[in-house]
Each structure stands twice: as structure tokens, then as C-alpha cells.
Amino acid sequence: MYNGTDTANTRIAGIDAAHPLLRGVFVTPPQQIQFPSVFTSYRIPPGNGRSLMNLLNGNSFLTEYSKGNGHVYLLAVPLQPSFSTFSANALIVPVIMQMAFSGRVMPGVSYPLDYGFGIDLPAGTNVGEKPPVLKSFDGSSEFVPGFSNGNPPKIFLNSRISSPGAYKVMQENSTLLSFGLNYPRTESNTDCYNTEELLNMVRQNSRISVLESGDTPAAIVADMQEGTKLWKIFIIIALIFFATELILLRIWI
């Protein structure tokens, strides 16, 4: 299974967070976590396996192989501290737990509407001539999802559903699977633009005005509706003319 030994000091550089084994483990992007250091590792030759963790030199640190209805996971290091810090890193807990849970058929209970990966159907599902159909529990929507007859078989939403709710995968009169579809979590993202970013955006539109004033919003709106008040200017001009007239009269008389 191994193809030689690598004694160069390196570390884990990337994680396939979209893989079912690691999906949902990370709240923040994997780039923001502290990866384990690796001192000595065994080279896993490229083949039919899928690399879940890669080292800086491109070698695989954790590889998954499909075997029948199960999966085999191969690490490039033993758990001794002389080989790596993986056994003391926070990554080991979710990885080992997910490996244990993956031995049981535990389909997800909910997915986002824009879910871009395959949803596993129960092992041994025989589709036959009729593909599975995805139906809402209330009967308001029904469509034929994308289907992959692999091991296990999968269906794909392909962003064709826009209404959240409870759905079930039907084949003829049998329910193969049921789950919920929700709006993406990005809808709850509280990040917002700062003042400078907003100003840069509105300056590109000549129809938008930015008012910088200490007045109340009601006063600003009233001023915009009434326009510039000229009566004060007219009074000042009238007073100037009146004063000029008085001066001229005193000179001439």
C-alpha cells in the first residue's frame, strides 16, 4: 500500500471539506485552522483512492478506498508523535469519529436548496427502468432528480428546487429516503458594508445622493421635498437695496 518513506518535514496543506466524511465538520474554512506538522511519512501511491488530506509536497496524508459497500481509510503516518503531531491535533477527533459513524448508514436529515453534491440512497437500491422521484410531503411539487447508479446510488438536486420543506424520494410506491430542504445559511450572514464601501458604491450612481447632516431624517426629507428656501435670500437682497436707496437719497438731497 505504501511506496517508500519521506523524511522531509512538512505539514498538511489542504483538506477536502466537501467529502462526506468531513462535510459539516468545519464552521470556518479549513484554511483558517492549524494543520498538523509531519516529520516522517509513507508515500501513498496514486490509484483508485480519493485523497482527503494533502501534504505541502502534494502527497496524500489520508486516502479513502471503496471496498464493496464500505470504505477503507489509509493514513500516511502512524499515530506516534515522532511521525507527526496529528494525534495531538484537534483534527483527529472529528476525523476518527466520522470514520466510525460512516460505518452506519446515517443519511442527512436536511440539505440546503443549492446543495451541489450527491445525496446517497440506501445501499442496494435497485432503480430498474423507473428513476426515483422527489416529492414534497404536501404534494405541491414533484420532479425527477439527477441520478447516479454508483455504490451507493445517488440523486442530485441540480438547483431545481426553490421551495424549502420536507421531501421524500419515491420509487413507485416505496419511500427510499426523506429529508428537509432549507434556504442556504448565507441568508443569515450578518456581514455588512462599512461606510467607505457604501460611499464607493453609491458614487457610481448619479441618481443617489449622500446627505451628511446632523439634522433629523424628517428634516432632511422635508428639505429635499421643499427644495432650497430662497425667502431669506430675498429679504437680505431687499434690505441691501433699501440701504442703498437711503444712502443715495442722503447724497442727492
C-alpha angles and dihedrals in degrees: 000000000000129000107204135306130285116205097180116119110245141135142225108285105180144017129204094229091173093064113107090241092060102024111124094012096105124062091182125041112280090242089072098059129086108256122213120260118237122209102172127010142170118241112242107208116231113255140119093330126102118232112229097176127028132198125226090258091056097254119131119255097184122021130184123212124189115228117179107304092339141067134237119209119203124194122204091221138041116240095256113122090232089070102042146332091247093109090056096041124098090239094073094069100058092037095054093041092050090050089054094046092046088067087071124065100245110158119198117268095213142014135187118258091245094050105154101191134078121273111222119236120209113287113262095030108158109205098182117175097332117067119220119270126219113220133178116238091239092052094238096122138027133170142155110254126210111276135205117190095210135124100307102015115238140200125212126211095203090198091285096130120076101168120079120222145096117317137182133202109231131192109189101307098339127096109223099177142350131201143148128258118211138179113272116271090240086080087073095048107132096195113123140180119269123231096267093049091050092049091051090052098049094044088068090063116068091198093065121080125196113214117200106190141131092224122109118267089249092056092048092051092047091051091050092050096046096040125212112342107231101177093092091052092050092051091051092049091048091051090050091052091046092052091047091052092052091051092050092049091053090050096049099041 
